[in-house]
Amino acid sequence: MAEIKINRLLNANVYSEGQSLLGKVEEVSLPAITANDTDLKVLGLMMTTKIPGGLEAMSGKMKFNAVYPEIISLFGNPFQARRIQVRGNLQTYNTDGLQSEVPAVAFMTVRFKHALPGITLKMNDNPEQESEFNCSYYRLEVDGVTMIEVDAFANIFFVSGIDVNSQYRINLGY
């Protein structure tokens, strides 16, 4: 019987510009890497199909568990890009139990869309602030190995160490 391995990514901490945001961030949604498909509708094909024409803009969300003046100072200027690191603990289990724990780390360059996100107030509860961000650089590493890397301004797109855009950059002359 094949050995079953199950991964669990439990908990994380967020850092920005070298500062830990421990205890301030309730939830982070990392960017999705999504192909920007275009319709291919040509004579001779029995149907319209879609082909990738690049990548869509990357975005994510961060939810804060209260109002923090230092967070507003850090992320409040939508014209200022910020470097964010999200560090998680990736556990691997099999039938014998926990087998390994390795770091899963996301590196991003982001600009928050809201100078001050809307604040949701609830009776006897911390106010929630959720803010979307645009992401121009994203790298995901698992145990020190780069799984995906996208840099919008450098036309870089790596998947598991393979430079997907190498020929594209050569064809454009850089």
Stockholm file with secondary structure:
# STOCKHOLM 1.0

chainA/1-174         MAEIKINRLLNANVYSEGQSLLGKVEEVSLPAITANDTDLKVLGLMMTTKIPGGLEAMSGKMKFNAVYPEIISLFGNPFQARRIQVRGNLQTYNTDGLQSEVPAVAFMTVRFKHALPGITLKMNDNPEQESEFNCSYYRLEVDGVTMIEVDAFANIFFVSGIDVNSQYRINLGY
#=GR chainA/1-174 SS CCCCCEEEEEEEEEEETTEECTTTEEEEECCCCCEEEEEECCTTCSSCEEEEEEECCEEEEEEESSCCHHHHHHHCCTTSCEEEEEEEEEEEEETTEEEEEEEEEEEEEEEESCSSCCEEEETTEEEEEEEEEEEEEEEEEETTEEEEEEETTTTEEEETTEETTHHHHHHTTC
#=GC SS_cons         CCCCCEEEEEEEEEEETTEECTTTEEEEECCCCCEEEEEECCTTCSSCEEEEEEECCEEEEEEESSCCHHHHHHHCCTTSCEEEEEEEEEEEEETTEEEEEEEEEEEEEEEESCSSCCEEEETTEEEEEEEEEEEEEEEEEETTEEEEEEETTTTEEEETTEETTHHHHHHTTC
//
